[in-house]
């Protein structure tokens, strides 16, 4: 015997239980201004009735999908995962769904087209994504694009950590410990350092060497595009550097994951960290705290950048924010500017000292072995 289908609750049912008008229910669901007391009554009724709004109908009526696209290359970047968590946190706070897509350069354009066809509110993407801007503006004149990282191509809003000053802080921290023979294992091509939208760690390192009268091109180890600071590259570059007999007592590495390869290469060469060589990395991800020794690292406010990416995108759309921004130290320190018609937010970095760095006094044996080899 066929069962009678269970009747789904309607907007009118919610209105009756909450003792409000159907219009008030719609205002709550669509994020329009409503008193806290009314909002709570509506949500309590929605919960009790297990009401599920018809998202397709709402999108047709409001011209708003309440979805935000997030495009990233992979799930392997610990820093980008922190950014995604921040974006997800803020999207939920503001009543939106974060839709994540993993891309390759062959699939990126089709993913963007699909997002636009779904009336996406806006798109957040990592800096490495190469987007044909002429095609993008033709397809999506009203869909804002927010880039996170240090993009080679600008978006409507660009959010980036201040890697230049972060490198200067890292160099100064090692210099204050007595280190003078400092190496930078970059992986970034030296030809890329003057591009205004590209990572500025290498440029900061070169300027620090010049400022301290210690310029030596052998002391920055660069790679070639694409910029992929992984563990294998860290290991390979460090082994090559040791083979070239370049004297060093400290290494600054582009990223925590890359630093794991650097530390392993030092160990395989019979060198200890920090007993023989101090190591500083960037991004202060999970990798920095779960390895041995724990890495001194330049901290990036990745979670906050994810939150801000969502807020900036909604502001560009002219969408009202349901909840005010949560107050943070980073919020007061970030720098906001307009560059070439694009909004840029730069975030300060902080040196987090851990077990991978030590004063030069502990390194005299290694320096002597290099001088007398």
Beta strands, then each sheet from edge to edge (+ up, - down):
strand 1: 67-72
strand 2: 97-102
strand 3: 122-126
strand 4: 144-148
strand 5: 157-161
strand 6: 182-185
strand 7: 220-221
strand 8: 250-253
strand 9: 278-283
strand 10: 296-299
strand 11: 335-339
strand 12: 342-347
strand 13: 350-352
sheet 1: 2+ 1+ 3+ 4+ 5+ 12+ 11-
sheet 2: 7+ 6+ 8+ 9+ 10+ 13-
end
